[in-house]
Amino acid sequence: MDQGNYSRVAEFVLLGLCSSWKLQYFFFVLFNFLYIAIVLGNLLIVLTVISEPALHTPMYIMLGNLSVLDIFLATYATPKMIHDFLYESKTISFEGCMAQIFLLHVFAGGEMVLLVAMAYDRYVAICKPLHYTTIMNLYKCTGLVIGSWVIGIMHSLSQLAFTINLPFCGPNIVDSYYCDLTVVIKLACTDTYVPELLMLLDSGLMGVTSFLLLLISYTVILITVQHHSSVGRAKARSILTAHVTVVTLFFGPCIFIYAWPFSNFPVDKVLSVFSTVFTPILNPIIYTLRNKEVKSAMHKLKT
């Protein structure tokens, strides 16, 4: 198709999670509650880390930044979804759709890198405890946190670069409650083989690399803790369990969705909700319930 001779769609129509009004009213109440809990729970962790000097260490600084990313990850699409539950017409402007794609990959990409940084921090703490303060100083921690944001932004810009200029002249029906590349690219009025391939290579490289680095880190840690005392082994396993749980919750839905990126399955919407709503609310619960230092600092913050 001649890309210079088309009329670009002004908006996209979102099909949402379901068509039943009863379910939509129920979801409106449910997701309002969950979104408020996400924001308040993660803000509590951020405030706790900032206010308690004992938590000004790489592990907790990264945990605070994970909470910031979780707030943003829940915010880029959830408020719009909640709003749409009350309306039959669920639309989003072209610019709004591109913004959602950009923000999704910034925050998701940044969280992938930050989880790798957190795994590296635990690797150094458990496998090289005598050199921990030298290797993982605040300067390196700051660099890892800033690096996670920079890589997330660069990853998102590279994804958006080959999408925003595609000719979108109709149809404009998005079978989801938000815009993502896997569903939007298919609507372009041109051959999308190359953009789809670039998207798979970009997201696949980042996702697979992050997951392999995490797998290697946790495997080495598990082997190392076998030589620790029973007390040290129990503490290391407790911390490791929390990290592995968070990684599984985050990467599991992503791997399933992007394993078949251009095939729609009913479960895709459920997994998308899990990634953008349930994971951000479970992260603070997992880390705080299994961490005595954070719970103690929160108690001080309340008093």
CORHU-V534226 format. One record per pair of residues at least 12 apart in sequence whose ideal C-beta (glycine too) atoms are under 10 Angstrom apart, sorted by the first residue. I is the first residue (numbers start at 0). J is the second residue. If there is no record, write none. Layout:
<<I;J> <I;J>>
//
This chain:
<<0;166> <0;168> <0;187> <0;188> <0;189> <0;190> <1;166> <1;189> <2;164> <2;165> <2;166> <2;168> <2;187> <2;188> <2;189> <3;166> <4;166> <4;168> <5;166> <5;167> <5;168> <5;169> <5;188> <5;189> <6;166> <6;167> <6;168> <6;169> <6;188> <7;93> <7;165> <7;166> <7;167> <7;168> <7;169> <7;171> <7;188> <8;92> <8;93> <8;96> <8;166> <8;167> <8;168> <8;169> <8;170> <8;171> <8;186> <8;188> <9;90> <9;92> <9;93> <9;94> <9;167> <9;171> <10;90> <10;91> <10;92> <10;93> <10;94> <10;95> <10;96> <10;171> <11;89> <11;90> <11;91> <11;92> <11;93> <11;95> <11;96> <11;97> <11;99> <11;167> <11;170> <11;171> <11;172> <11;173> <11;175> <11;178> <11;182> <11;183> <11;186> <12;88> <12;89> <12;90> <12;91> <12;170> <12;171> <12;172> <12;173> <12;174> <13;76> <13;79> <13;80> <13;83> <13;88> <13;89> <13;90> <13;91> <13;96> <13;171> <13;172> <13;173> <13;174> <13;175> <13;176> <13;177> <13;178> <13;182> <14;83> <14;89> <14;172> <14;173> <14;174> <14;175> <14;176> <14;182> <14;268> <15;80> <15;83> <15;84> <15;86> <15;87> <15;89> <15;173> <15;174> <15;175> <15;176> <15;177> <15;268> <16;30> <16;80> <16;83> <16;84> <16;89> <16;175> <16;176> <16;268> <16;269> <16;271> <16;272> <17;84> <17;176> <17;268> <18;87> <20;84> <20;85> <20;87> <22;84> <23;83> <23;84> <23;85> <23;86> <23;87> <24;84> <24;85> <25;84> <26;80> <26;81> <26;83> <26;84> <26;176> <26;272> <27;80> <27;81> <27;82> <27;83> <27;84> <27;85> <28;81> <28;84> <29;81> <29;84> <29;276> <30;73> <30;77> <30;78> <30;80> <30;81> <30;84> <30;272> <30;276> <31;77> <31;78> <31;81> <31;84> <32;280> <33;73> <33;77> <33;81> <33;272> <33;276> <33;277> <33;279> <33;280> <34;70> <34;73> <34;74> <34;77> <34;78> <34;80> <34;81> <34;275> <34;276> <34;279> <34;280> <35;280> <36;73> <36;276> <36;279> <36;280> <36;283> <36;284> <37;66> <37;69> <37;70> <37;72> <37;73> <37;74> <37;77> <37;275> <37;276> <37;277> <37;278> <37;279> <37;280> <37;281> <37;282> <37;283> <38;69> <38;70> <38;73> <38;74> <38;77> <38;279> <38;280> <39;70> <39;280> <39;283> <40;66> <40;69> <40;70> <40;279> <40;280> <40;281> <40;282> <40;283> <40;284> <40;287> <41;63> <41;65> <41;66> <41;67> <41;68> <41;69> <41;70> <41;71> <41;72> <41;73> <41;279> <41;280> <41;282> <41;283> <42;66> <42;67> <42;70> <42;283> <43;66> <43;283> <43;287> <43;293> <43;297> <43;300> <43;301> <44;59> <44;62> <44;63> <44;65> <44;66> <44;67> <44;69> <44;70> <44;282> <44;283> <44;286> <44;287> <44;293> <44;296> <44;297> <45;62> <45;63> <45;64> <45;65> <45;66> <45;67> <45;69> <45;70> <45;283> <46;63> <46;66> <46;296> <46;297> <46;300> <47;59> <47;62> <47;63> <47;66> <47;287> <47;292> <47;293> <47;294> <47;295> <47;296> <47;297> <47;298> <47;299> <47;300> <47;301> <48;60> <48;61> <48;62> <48;63> <48;64> <48;66> <48;293> <48;296> <49;63> <49;300> <50;296> <50;297> <50;299> <50;300> <51;292> <51;293> <51;295> <51;296> <51;297> <51;299> <51;300> <52;296> <53;292> <53;295> <53;296> <53;299> <54;290> <54;292> <54;293> <54;295> <54;296> <55;137> <55;140> <56;120> <56;124> <56;131> <56;132> <56;135> <56;137> <56;140> <56;292> <57;116> <57;117> <57;119> <57;120> <57;121> <57;123> <57;124> <57;131> <57;132> <57;134> <57;135> <57;136> <57;137> <57;139> <57;140> <57;141> <57;143> <57;144> <58;117> <58;120> <58;121> <58;124> <58;131> <58;135> <58;140> <58;238> <58;290> <58;292> <59;140> <59;286> <59;290> <59;292> <59;293> <59;296> <60;120> <60;137> <60;140> <60;141> <60;143> <60;144> <61;113> <61;114> <61;116> <61;117> <61;119> <61;120> <61;121> <61;135> <61;140> <61;143> <61;144> <61;147> <62;113> <62;117> <62;120> <62;241> <62;282> <62;283> <62;286> <62;287> <62;290> <62;293> <63;144> <64;109> <64;110> <64;113> <64;116> <64;117> <64;140> <64;143> <64;144> <64;145> <64;147> <64;148> <65;109> <65;110> <65;113> <65;114> <65;116> <65;117> <65;144> <65;147> <65;245> <65;249> <65;279> <65;282> <65;283> <65;286> <66;279> <66;282> <66;283> <66;286> <67;106> <67;109> <67;110> <67;113> <67;144> <67;148> <68;105> <68;106> <68;107> <68;108> <68;109> <68;110> <68;111> <68;112> <68;113> <68;114> <68;147> <68;148> <68;151> <68;279> <68;282> <69;106> <69;110> <69;245> <69;249> <69;275> <69;278> <69;279> <69;280> <69;281> <69;282> <69;283> <70;106> <70;279> <71;102> <71;103> <71;105> <71;106> <71;107> <71;109> <71;110> <71;279> <72;102> <72;103> <72;105> <72;106> <72;107> <72;109> <72;110> <72;249> <72;274> <72;275> <72;276> <72;278> <72;279> <72;282> <73;106> <73;274> <73;275> <73;276> <73;277> <73;278> <73;279> <73;280> <74;102> <74;106> <74;275> <74;279> <75;98> <75;99> <75;100> <75;101> <75;102> <75;103> <75;104> <75;105> <75;106> <75;107> <75;177> <75;178> <75;275> <76;91> <76;99> <76;102> <76;103> <76;175> <76;176> <76;177> <76;178> <76;179> <76;271> <76;272> <76;275> <76;276> <77;176> <77;177> <77;272> <77;275> <77;276> <77;279> <79;91> <79;95> <79;99> <79;176> <79;177> <79;178> <80;175> <80;176> <80;177> <80;271> <80;272> <80;275> <80;276> <81;176> <83;176> <83;177> <84;176> <89;173> <89;176> <90;171> <90;173> <91;171> <91;173> <91;176> <91;177> <91;178> <93;163> <93;167> <93;171> <93;178> <93;183> <94;163> <95;177> <95;178> <96;162> <96;163> <96;167> <96;171> <96;173> <96;177> <96;178> <96;179> <96;183> <96;186> <97;159> <97;162> <97;163> <97;178> <97;183> <98;159> <98;178> <99;177> <99;178> <99;179> <99;183> <100;155> <100;158> <100;159> <100;162> <100;163> <100;177> <100;178> <100;179> <100;180> <100;183> <100;184> <101;152> <101;155> <101;156> <101;158> <101;159> <101;162> <101;163> <101;178> <102;151> <102;155> <102;177> <102;178> <103;155> <103;158> <103;177> <103;178> <103;179> <103;180> <103;271> <103;274> <103;275> <104;151> <104;152> <104;153> <104;154> <104;155> <104;156> <104;157> <104;158> <104;159> <104;179> <104;180> <104;201> <104;202> <104;205> <105;148> <105;150> <105;151> <105;152> <105;153> <105;154> <105;155> <105;156> <105;158> <105;159> <106;148> <106;151> <106;155> <106;275> <106;279> <107;151> <107;154> <107;155> <107;179> <107;202> <107;205> <107;206> <107;249> <107;253> <107;274> <107;275> <108;147> <108;148> <108;150> <108;151> <108;152> <108;153> <108;154> <108;155> <108;157> <108;158> <108;201> <108;202> <108;205> <108;206> <108;209> <109;144> <109;146> <109;147> <109;148> <109;149> <109;150> <109;151> <109;152> <109;154> <109;155> <110;147> <110;151> <110;209> <110;245> <110;249> <110;278> <110;279> <110;282> <111;147> <111;150> <111;151> <111;154> <111;205> <111;206> <111;208> <111;209> <111;210> <111;212> <111;213> <111;246> <111;249> <111;250> <111;253> <112;143> <112;144> <112;146> <112;147> <112;148> <112;149> <112;150> <112;151> <112;154> <112;205> <112;208> <112;209> <112;212> <113;143> <113;144> <113;146> <113;147> <113;148> <113;150> <113;151> <113;209> <114;147> <114;209> <114;210> <114;212> <114;213> <114;216> <114;242> <114;245> <114;246> <114;249> <114;250> <115;143> <115;147> <115;150> <115;208> <115;209> <115;210> <115;211> <115;212> <115;213> <115;216> <115;246> <116;135> <116;139> <116;140> <116;142> <116;143> <116;144> <116;146> <116;147> <116;212> <117;143> <117;147> <117;213> <117;216> <117;242> <117;245> <117;246> <118;209> <118;212> <118;213> <118;214> <118;215> <118;216> <118;217> <118;219> <118;220> <118;239> <118;242> <118;243> <118;246> <119;134> <119;135> <119;139> <119;143> <119;212> <119;213> <119;216> <120;134> <120;135> <120;139> <120;140> <120;143> <120;216> <120;242> <121;135> <121;216> <121;217> <121;220> <121;235> <121;238> <121;239> <121;241> <121;242> <122;134> <122;135> <122;215> <122;216> <122;217> <122;219> <122;220> <122;223> <123;135> <123;139> <123;216> <123;220> <124;220> <124;235> <124;238> <125;216> <125;219> <125;220> <125;221> <125;223> <125;224> <125;227> <125;231> <125;232> <125;234> <125;235> <125;238> <125;239> <126;216> <126;219> <126;220> <126;222> <126;223> <126;224> <126;235> <127;223> <128;227> <128;231> <150;205> <150;209> <151;205> <153;205> <154;201> <154;202> <154;204> <154;205> <155;201> <157;197> <157;198> <157;200> <157;201> <157;202> <157;205> <158;180> <158;184> <158;194> <158;197> <158;198> <158;201> <158;202> <158;205> <159;180> <160;194> <160;197> <160;201> <161;180> <161;184> <161;191> <161;193> <161;194> <161;195> <161;196> <161;197> <161;198> <161;201> <162;180> <162;183> <162;184> <162;187> <162;191> <162;194> <162;197> <162;198> <164;187> <164;194> <165;183> <165;184> <165;186> <165;187> <165;188> <165;189> <165;191> <165;194> <166;186> <166;187> <166;188> <166;189> <167;183> <167;184> <167;186> <167;187> <167;188> <167;189> <168;186> <168;187> <168;188> <168;189> <169;186> <169;188> <170;185> <170;186> <170;188> <171;183> <171;186> <172;186> <173;185> <173;186> <174;263> <174;267> <174;268> <175;263> <175;267> <175;268> <175;271> <176;268> <176;271> <176;272> <176;275> <177;271> <177;272> <177;275> <179;256> <179;257> <179;260> <179;267> <179;271> <180;194> <180;195> <180;197> <180;198> <180;199> <180;201> <180;202> <180;257> <180;260> <180;261> <181;195> <181;198> <181;199> <181;202> <181;256> <181;257> <181;259> <181;260> <181;261> <181;262> <181;263> <181;267> <181;271> <182;260> <182;261> <182;263> <182;267> <182;271> <184;197> <184;198> <184;260> <184;261> <185;260> <185;261> <185;263> <191;261> <195;260> <195;261> <198;257> <198;260> <198;261> <199;257> <199;260> <199;261> <202;253> <202;257> <202;260> <203;257> <203;258> <203;260> <206;250> <206;253> <206;254> <206;257> <207;254> <207;257> <209;246> <209;249> <209;250> <209;253> <210;246> <210;249> <210;250> <210;253> <210;254> <213;242> <213;243> <213;246> <213;249> <213;250> <214;243> <214;246> <216;239> <216;242> <216;246> <217;239> <217;242> <217;243> <217;246> <220;235> <220;236> <220;238> <220;239> <220;242> <220;243> <221;235> <221;236> <221;239> <221;243> <223;235> <224;236> <224;238> <224;239> <234;291> <237;289> <237;290> <237;291> <238;286> <238;289> <238;290> <240;285> <240;289> <241;282> <241;285> <241;286> <241;287> <241;288> <241;289> <241;290> <242;285> <242;286> <242;289> <244;281> <244;282> <244;285> <244;286> <244;289> <245;278> <245;281> <245;282> <245;285> <245;286> <247;278> <248;273> <248;274> <248;277> <248;278> <248;279> <248;281> <248;282> <248;285> <249;273> <249;274> <249;278> <249;279> <249;281> <249;282> <250;274> <250;278> <251;270> <251;273> <251;274> <251;278> <252;266> <252;267> <252;269> <252;270> <252;271> <252;272> <252;273> <252;274> <252;275> <252;277> <252;278> <253;270> <253;271> <253;274> <253;278> <254;270> <255;267> <255;270> <255;273> <256;268> <256;270> <256;271> <256;274>>
//
